[in-house]
Amino acid sequence: MTIFLTLIVVFLLIVTLVQLLRVSELLSQIKNKDVNEITDNDNNTQGWLFLVVGFGFIAFVIWQMVSWNHLLLPPAATEHGLQIDALMDVSMGLILILFFILTPMLFIFAYKYRGSKSRKAFFFSHNNKLEVIWTVVPTIVLTALIIYGLKTWDRAMNVEVTKETKIIEIYAKQFGWTARYSGEDNVLGSANFRLVKGPNVLGVDMLDPNAADDKISREVHLVVNKPVMLKFRSQDVIHSAYLPHFRVQMNCVPGIVTQFGFTPNKTTKEMKEQEGEDFDYILLCNKICGGGHWNMGIKFIVETQEEFDEWYANQQSLGQQLLTQK
């Protein structure tokens, strides 16, 4: 009902504005005045409006930055995420510096050089020096920024898998996630979508000797300051695994295994102390993958080695689970 009333009010406002314009045109006809003629008074009015609206807009941007800054994500909880945050800070810093220099100039110049019958515009066709300056300077700055970004991206994506790296598969389907740990051998058993049947919901090839000790879980436990490699698969459509606090996002594509490696550096307990008791690391789907897309989530828990070992010891292996369910 509120939306309906709002639409009616908006419609009536538009009708009112149209009628006011029509009345203005009729009055101009009565006064035998050309409504398309632009006077110095019109130019002065438009010039002042540029100043008021322009600096009002800048003030609004500053208010947004001050009032809504607390809604931004906290500092990254991964090692590579801190580098991504630094890249973001540099990029936004350059954007804001240019914004607060060029935007006031735009509105000031619009006011200063407003139209006037007593002043003739100067025709300025070309200047080689200016052309070089506004071509070369942005090129140098953007080239440096792009190289910095590519190096940051390379460090984030090309993570070396070591003996300490825990291998975990994240399996996506409409509409949920399932985690599969690589077991004591730290090698995931092979899988194929054709083997998805009954209790074998991930299509794991149980004839593969590396599969029996794999462990399936509905939540993901990670050890703080220990590297992890997440391998993503999808059963049906393209999903997008998104861990905002870890600065991780990777598409899950049917028929392809994608991956992302990182090292968490803040436990869930530390984040709860920082952000509040309701905080949890959650893996979200960042693709509109269907009607239940909004409800796709799986909890990530970052903890100490001792806490992880205790939890892990209580999880059944995939071989034990399949035997129990038969």
C-alpha positions in Angstrom: 0.0 0.0 0.0 2.8 2.4 0.9 4.5 1.7 -2.5 1.2 2.4 -4.3 0.7 5.7 -2.5 4.3 6.7 -3.2 3.8 6.0 -7.0 0.6 8.2 -6.9 2.4 11.1 -5.3 5.3 10.9 -7.8 2.9 10.8 -10.7 1.0 13.8 -9.3 4.3 15.7 -8.9 5.2 15.0 -12.5 1.8 16.2 -13.7 2.1 19.4 -11.6 5.5 20.2 -13.1 4.2 19.7 -16.6 1.2 22.0 -15.9 3.5 24.7 -14.4 5.6 24.6 -17.6 2.5 24.8 -19.7 1.3 27.9 -17.7 4.7 29.5 -18.1 4.5 29.0 -21.9 1.0 30.5 -22.0 2.2 33.5 -20.0 5.1 34.0 -22.4 2.7 34.0 -25.3 0.5 36.6 -23.6 3.6 38.8 -23.0 4.7 38.2 -26.6 8.0 36.9 -25.3 10.2 34.2 -26.8 10.6 31.4 -24.2 13.7 30.1 -26.1 15.6 33.4 -25.7 18.4 33.1 -23.2 19.1 36.3 -21.2 22.0 37.3 -19.0 19.7 36.8 -16.0 19.1 33.2 -17.1 22.9 32.6 -17.4 23.5 34.1 -14.0 20.8 31.9 -12.5 22.3 28.8 -14.1 25.8 29.8 -13.0 24.7 30.2 -9.3 22.8 26.9 -9.5 25.9 25.2 -10.7 27.8 26.4 -7.7 25.0 25.5 -5.2 24.3 22.1 -6.6 28.0 21.3 -7.2 29.2 22.1 -3.8 26.1 20.6 -2.3 27.0 17.4 -4.1 30.6 17.5 -2.8 29.3 18.1 0.8 26.9 15.1 0.4 29.8 12.9 -0.7 31.8 13.9 2.4 28.8 13.3 4.6 28.4 9.8 3.1 32.1 9.0 3.7 31.9 10.1 7.3 28.5 8.6 8.1 28.7 5.3 6.2 32.4 4.4 6.7 31.6 2.0 9.5 29.5 -0.1 7.0 32.7 -1.0 5.0 34.3 -4.4 5.5 36.9 -4.6 8.3 40.5 -5.1 7.4 41.2 -8.4 5.6 41.6 -11.6 7.7 44.1 -13.1 5.3 47.6 -12.4 4.3 46.9 -11.8 0.6 43.8 -9.8 1.6 46.0 -7.2 3.3 47.8 -6.6 0.0 44.4 -6.3 -1.8 43.3 -3.8 0.8 46.5 -1.8 0.2 45.8 -1.8 -3.6 42.2 -0.7 -2.9 43.5 2.1 -0.7 45.9 3.4 -3.3 43.3 3.3 -6.1 40.6 5.0 -4.0 43.1 7.5 -2.8 44.0 8.6 -6.3 40.3 8.7 -7.3 39.3 10.8 -4.3 42.3 13.2 -4.8 41.2 13.8 -8.4 37.6 14.0 -7.5 38.1 16.7 -4.9 40.4 18.7 -7.3 38.5 18.4 -10.6 34.9 18.5 -9.4 35.1 21.9 -7.7 37.0 23.2 -10.8 34.1 21.9 -13.0 31.4 23.9 -11.2 33.6 27.0 -10.6 34.4 27.2 -14.3 30.8 26.7 -15.2 30.0 29.7 -13.0 33.0 31.8 -14.0 32.6 31.4 -17.7 28.8 31.5 -17.9 27.3 33.2 -20.9 27.1 36.9 -21.2 26.1 39.2 -24.0 29.0 41.6 -23.2 31.6 38.8 -23.5 32.7 36.8 -26.5 34.0 33.3 -26.2 37.6 32.8 -27.2 38.1 30.1 -29.9 40.9 27.8 -28.7 41.6 25.1 -31.3 44.8 23.3 -30.2 47.8 23.3 -27.9 50.5 20.7 -28.2 51.9 21.3 -24.7 48.5 20.7 -23.1 47.8 17.6 -25.3 51.1 16.1 -24.1 50.5 16.9 -20.5 47.0 15.4 -20.2 48.0 12.4 -22.2 51.4 11.5 -20.8 50.7 12.2 -17.1 47.6 10.0 -16.8 49.4 7.3 -18.9 52.3 7.2 -16.4 50.1 7.1 -13.4 47.7 4.5 -14.8 50.6 2.3 -16.0 52.2 2.3 -12.5 48.8 1.5 -11.0 48.1 -1.3 -13.4 51.5 -2.9 -12.9 51.0 -2.6 -9.1 47.6 -4.3 -9.5 48.9 -7.1 -11.7 51.7 -7.9 -9.2 49.2 -8.0 -6.4 46.8 -10.2 -8.4 49.7 -12.5 -9.3 50.7 -12.9 -5.7 47.1 -13.6 -4.7 46.4 -16.2 -7.4 49.6 -18.0 -7.9 49.9 -19.5 -4.4 52.4 -22.4 -4.1 51.0 -25.6 -2.5 53.4 -26.9 0.2 53.3 -29.8 2.6 51.6 -27.5 5.2 48.8 -26.5 2.8 45.5 -28.2 3.6 43.5 -29.3 0.6 39.7 -28.8 0.9 37.1 -29.2 -1.8 34.1 -26.8 -1.8 31.2 -28.4 -3.7 28.4 -26.1 -4.9 24.9 -27.1 -6.0 21.5 -25.4 -6.0 21.3 -24.3 -3.2 24.0 -25.2 -0.8 27.7 -25.9 -0.2 29.5 -29.1 1.0 33.1 -29.3 2.1 35.3 -32.3 1.6 38.6 -32.6 3.4 41.5 -34.4 1.8 42.1 -36.7 4.8 45.4 -37.8 6.3 47.2 -38.2 2.9 46.2 -34.6 2.0 45.1 -35.8 -1.4 41.5 -35.6 -2.5 40.0 -38.7 -4.1 38.9 -38.2 -7.7 35.3 -37.4 -8.4 32.9 -37.4 -11.4 29.3 -36.1 -11.6 28.2 -39.4 -13.1 28.9 -41.0 -9.8 26.5 -38.8 -7.9 24.0 -41.3 -6.5 22.3 -42.0 -3.2 24.6 -41.2 -0.2 27.5 -40.3 -2.6 26.3 -36.8 -3.1 29.7 -35.5 -4.3 30.2 -38.2 -6.9 33.5 -39.3 -5.3 35.1 -42.4 -6.9 35.3 -44.8 -4.0 37.6 -47.1 -6.1 40.3 -44.4 -5.8 42.6 -45.3 -2.8 42.9 -41.6 -2.0 39.1 -41.2 -1.4 38.5 -43.5 1.6 40.0 -41.1 4.2 38.3 -37.9 2.8 35.9 -36.3 5.2 32.7 -34.5 4.4 31.4 -31.6 6.5 28.7 -29.0 6.4 31.0 -26.3 7.9 34.6 -25.5 7.1 37.3 -25.4 9.9 40.6 -23.7 9.2 43.8 -23.3 11.3 44.9 -19.8 11.8 48.2 -18.8 10.1 48.2 -22.1 8.2 47.8 -22.1 4.4 44.8 -23.7 2.7 43.9 -24.5 -0.9 40.2 -24.5 -1.7 39.2 -26.4 -4.8 35.8 -25.6 -6.2 33.4 -27.7 -8.2 29.8 -27.2 -9.2 27.1 -29.8 -9.8 24.6 -27.8 -11.8 25.1 -24.1 -12.8 27.8 -21.5 -12.3 28.1 -20.4 -8.7 30.5 -17.9 -7.3 32.2 -18.7 -4.0 32.6 -15.4 -2.1 34.4 -15.0 1.3 34.4 -11.2 1.7 36.4 -11.1 4.9 39.1 -13.3 3.4 39.0 -11.3 0.1 38.3 -14.4 -1.8 36.0 -14.9 -4.8 36.1 -17.7 -7.3 33.6 -19.0 -9.8 32.5 -22.6 -9.5 32.0 -23.9 -13.0 30.4 -27.3 -13.9 33.0 -29.6 -15.4 36.0 -27.5 -14.2 37.9 -27.5 -11.0 38.9 -24.0 -10.0 40.9 -23.1 -6.9 42.0 -20.3 -4.6 44.7 -20.5 -1.9 45.2 -18.2 1.1 46.3 -18.1 4.7 43.8 -16.9 7.4 45.4 -14.7 10.0 42.5 -13.9 12.4 40.5 -16.5 14.3 36.7 -16.4 14.5 37.1 -15.6 18.2 39.3 -12.6 17.5 36.8 -11.3 14.9 33.9 -11.8 17.4 35.8 -9.6 19.9 36.4 -7.0 17.1 33.0 -7.1 15.3 30.6 -8.4 17.9 29.4 -11.8 19.1 27.1 -12.3 16.1 30.0 -12.3 13.7 30.8 -15.4 11.6 32.9 -16.0 8.5 30.4 -17.1 5.8 30.9 -18.4 2.3 28.3 -16.9 0.1 27.2 -17.4 -3.5 27.9 -14.2 -5.5 26.1 -15.3 -8.7 22.3 -15.2 -9.2 22.1 -19.0 -9.5 18.3 -19.5 -9.0 15.4 -18.9 -6.6 17.3 -20.1 -3.5 20.5 -18.2 -4.3 20.0 -15.9 -1.3 20.1 -18.8 1.1 23.4 -20.3 0.0 25.9 -20.1 2.8 28.3 -22.3 4.8 30.1 -21.3 7.9 33.9 -21.0 8.0 35.6 -21.3 11.4 39.2 -20.2 11.9 40.7 -21.6 15.1 43.9 -22.8 16.7 45.6 -26.0 15.7 44.5 -27.7 18.9 40.8 -26.8 18.4 41.0 -27.9 14.8 42.6 -31.3 15.7 39.8 -31.9 18.3 37.1 -31.2 15.8 38.7 -33.1 12.9 39.2 -36.2 15.1 35.4 -36.4 15.6 34.6 -36.3 11.9 33.9 -39.6 10.1 35.8 -40.5 6.9 33.9 -40.7 3.7 34.3 -44.5 3.6 32.8 -44.8 7.1 29.9 -42.5 6.2 29.0 -44.4 3.1 29.2 -47.7 5.0 26.9 -46.3 7.7 24.3 -45.0 5.2 24.1 -48.2 3.2 
